[in-house]
Amino acid sequence: MIRVLVSTALFGGELHSKWVDQVSDRYEIVFNRIDNKTESPRTKAMSPRLRGKIPKMVAWEDHPGYDYYIWMDAGFSILDSSAIERMVDQCLNGVDICLFRHSSRHSVRQELDFVVSLMHAGNQYLLDRYEGERMIEQVQSYSKDVTWVDNVLFECGTFIYSKDIVANKEHNVMKEWFYHNCIWSVQDQLSLPYLLHKFGIRYKLFEGNVYSNQYTS
């Protein structure tokens, strides 16, 4: 039977998202809910935001043997008992990863300009998250790759990917995504479109957006 791991994490708070038990005769679905009580927040080594990237991007490292890995941000609840089965169905037949297109912006450059302009205007929410991050240098580095066309942006609060893209444990797109969050910025929406291009990942877009769709609420 196809095995699916569904992960979420919140360090520095309590998980309140509601996850409905899943019913499927085709998939074995396992929940992986992480907080300060279940795993070390590692406050001596990293911020809560960076710590949360580990289950988001490299869950396959600690939990090998699954066919599909799903991530959901801590604020998202599962709508019904067949939601995960339907998400997996979207990622079959040659698709490596399924994501939601960004609901407001359409490129990495637009996202960078939006975040930087609000930070310059004193937006405390974004300053708390991204002040001191190397976002401008990050996007400048990506833009040097003449093979990359900056024409898509994803909202990374919910996505699913196949084990096939992490089959090479030493060099794969998810490991590189985590690496870019470490060396550039934890604004992970900036790095993912470029890395999907760099690794030649076949992706599919879910219908709707991450805030309004048939899987989560």
C-alpha positions as CSV (number, residue, x, y, z in Angstrom):
1,M,0.0,0.0,0.0
2,I,1.2,3.5,-0.8
3,R,2.4,5.3,2.4
4,V,1.8,9.0,3.0
5,L,3.3,11.1,5.8
6,V,1.5,14.4,6.7
7,S,3.6,16.8,8.8
8,T,3.0,20.1,10.6
9,A,5.1,21.9,13.2
10,L,5.0,24.8,15.6
11,F,7.8,25.7,17.9
12,G,7.1,28.3,20.6
13,G,3.4,27.6,20.8
14,E,0.7,25.0,20.8
15,L,-0.8,23.3,17.7
16,H,-4.5,24.1,17.4
17,S,-5.2,22.9,13.8
18,K,-7.9,20.3,13.5
19,W,-6.9,17.2,11.6
20,V,-9.7,14.9,10.7
21,D,-8.9,11.1,10.7
22,Q,-8.5,10.0,7.2
23,V,-10.3,7.1,5.6
24,S,-8.7,5.4,2.6
25,D,-8.4,1.9,1.3
26,R,-5.6,2.9,-1.1
27,Y,-3.2,4.8,1.1
28,E,-1.7,4.4,4.5
29,I,-1.8,7.9,6.0
30,V,0.3,8.8,9.0
31,F,0.2,12.1,10.9
32,N,3.3,13.8,12.1
33,R,2.5,16.7,14.4
34,I,5.5,18.4,15.9
35,D,5.9,21.0,18.7
36,N,8.1,21.7,21.7
37,K,6.6,18.7,23.5
38,T,7.4,16.1,20.8
39,E,10.8,17.4,19.5
40,S,13.5,19.7,20.7
41,P,13.1,23.3,19.5
42,R,16.9,23.6,19.5
43,T,16.8,27.2,20.6
44,K,20.5,27.3,21.1
45,A,21.1,26.6,17.4
46,M,18.3,28.2,15.4
47,S,15.2,30.4,15.4
48,P,11.8,28.8,15.6
49,R,11.2,29.7,12.0
50,L,14.3,27.9,10.8
51,R,13.7,25.0,13.1
52,G,10.3,24.5,11.5
53,K,11.9,24.2,8.0
54,I,13.3,20.8,9.0
55,P,10.0,18.9,9.0
56,K,8.8,21.1,6.2
57,M,11.7,20.3,3.8
58,V,13.5,17.2,5.1
59,A,10.9,15.1,6.8
60,W,12.1,12.2,4.5
61,E,15.4,12.2,6.4
62,D,13.9,11.4,9.8
63,H,10.9,9.4,8.3
64,P,12.2,7.3,5.4
65,G,10.0,4.8,3.6
66,Y,7.0,6.9,2.7
67,D,5.9,7.3,-0.9
68,Y,4.5,10.8,-0.5
69,Y,5.2,13.6,2.0
70,I,2.7,16.4,2.7
71,W,3.4,19.6,4.6
72,M,0.8,21.8,6.2
73,D,1.6,25.0,8.0
74,A,0.4,25.0,11.7
75,G,-2.6,27.2,10.9
76,F,-4.2,24.8,8.4
77,S,-6.9,22.3,9.4
78,I,-7.9,19.3,7.2
79,L,-11.4,19.7,5.8
80,D,-12.7,16.1,5.7
81,S,-11.9,12.4,5.9
82,S,-10.9,12.1,2.2
83,A,-8.8,15.3,1.8
84,I,-5.4,13.7,2.0
85,E,-6.4,10.9,-0.4
86,R,-7.5,13.5,-2.9
87,M,-4.3,15.5,-2.5
88,V,-2.2,12.4,-3.3
89,D,-4.4,11.6,-6.3
90,Q,-3.3,15.0,-7.8
91,C,0.4,14.0,-7.5
92,L,0.2,10.7,-9.4
93,N,1.1,10.0,-13.0
94,G,4.5,11.6,-13.5
95,V,4.1,14.6,-11.2
96,D,6.9,15.2,-8.6
97,I,5.3,17.9,-6.5
98,C,1.9,19.7,-6.2
99,L,1.6,23.2,-4.9
100,F,-0.6,26.2,-4.8
101,R,0.1,29.2,-7.0
102,H,0.5,32.4,-5.1
103,S,-2.8,34.2,-4.8
104,S,-1.5,37.8,-5.1
105,R,1.9,37.8,-6.8
106,H,3.3,36.1,-9.9
107,S,7.1,36.1,-9.6
108,V,10.0,35.9,-7.2
109,R,10.9,39.5,-8.0
110,Q,7.4,40.7,-7.2
111,E,7.5,38.9,-3.9
112,L,10.9,40.4,-3.0
113,D,9.8,43.9,-3.9
114,F,6.6,43.5,-1.9
115,V,8.4,42.3,1.2
116,V,11.2,44.8,1.0
117,S,8.9,47.8,0.5
118,L,6.8,46.9,3.5
119,M,9.8,46.4,5.6
120,H,11.1,49.8,4.6
121,A,7.7,51.2,5.6
122,G,8.2,49.7,9.1
123,N,5.9,46.7,8.9
124,Q,6.7,45.0,12.2
125,Y,5.3,41.6,11.2
126,L,7.8,41.3,8.3
127,L,10.6,42.9,10.2
128,D,10.3,40.3,12.9
129,R,10.7,37.6,10.3
130,Y,13.1,38.9,7.7
131,E,15.1,41.7,9.1
132,G,18.8,41.0,8.3
133,E,18.0,38.2,5.8
134,R,19.9,38.3,2.5
135,M,16.8,38.4,0.3
136,I,18.1,41.0,-2.2
137,E,21.4,39.2,-2.7
138,Q,19.5,35.9,-3.0
139,V,17.3,37.0,-5.9
140,Q,20.2,38.7,-7.6
141,S,22.1,35.4,-7.5
142,Y,19.2,33.5,-9.0
143,S,18.8,36.1,-11.7
144,K,22.3,35.5,-13.0
145,D,21.1,32.1,-14.3
146,V,20.0,33.0,-17.9
147,T,18.1,29.7,-18.2
148,W,15.7,30.7,-15.4
149,V,12.4,32.5,-16.3
150,D,11.0,34.2,-13.2
151,N,7.3,33.8,-14.0
152,V,5.7,31.8,-11.2
153,L,5.4,32.1,-7.4
154,F,4.0,29.5,-4.9
155,E,2.4,29.8,-1.5
156,C,4.2,27.1,0.4
157,G,1.9,26.6,3.3
158,T,0.6,23.3,1.9
159,F,2.2,21.0,-0.7
160,I,2.9,17.4,-1.5
161,Y,5.9,15.7,-3.0
162,S,6.9,12.3,-4.2
163,K,9.8,10.2,-2.7
164,D,11.3,10.2,-6.2
165,I,12.7,13.7,-5.8
166,V,14.6,12.8,-2.6
167,A,15.8,9.4,-3.8
168,N,19.3,10.8,-4.0
169,K,19.8,11.6,-0.3
170,E,23.0,13.6,-0.9
171,H,21.7,15.9,-3.7
172,N,18.0,16.7,-4.1
173,V,15.8,19.7,-4.4
174,M,14.3,19.5,-0.9
175,K,17.7,19.4,0.7
176,E,18.9,22.3,-1.4
177,W,15.8,24.2,-0.5
178,F,16.6,23.9,3.2
179,Y,20.2,24.9,2.4
180,H,19.1,28.0,0.7
181,N,17.0,28.9,3.7
182,C,20.1,28.7,5.8
183,I,22.5,30.6,3.6
184,W,20.2,33.2,2.1
185,S,16.8,33.7,3.8
186,V,14.0,31.9,5.6
187,Q,11.6,33.5,3.1
188,D,11.2,30.2,1.4
189,Q,8.9,31.4,-1.3
190,L,11.9,33.1,-2.9
191,S,14.0,30.0,-3.3
192,L,11.5,27.3,-4.4
193,P,10.6,28.5,-7.9
194,Y,14.3,28.8,-8.8
195,L,15.2,25.4,-7.3
196,L,12.3,23.6,-9.1
197,H,13.8,24.9,-12.3
198,K,17.4,24.0,-11.4
199,F,16.5,20.4,-10.6
200,G,14.0,20.0,-13.5
201,I,11.1,19.1,-11.1
202,R,7.8,18.3,-12.7
203,Y,5.2,20.2,-10.7
204,K,1.4,20.6,-10.8
205,L,-0.8,23.3,-9.4
206,F,-3.7,22.6,-7.2
207,E,-7.0,24.4,-7.9
208,G,-7.8,27.4,-5.8
209,N,-5.2,28.9,-3.4
210,V,-3.7,27.9,-0.1
211,Y,-6.4,29.8,1.8
212,S,-9.4,28.6,-0.2
213,N,-9.3,25.1,-1.5
214,Q,-11.0,21.6,-1.2
215,Y,-8.4,20.2,1.2
216,T,-7.7,22.6,4.1
217,S,-9.3,25.4,6.0
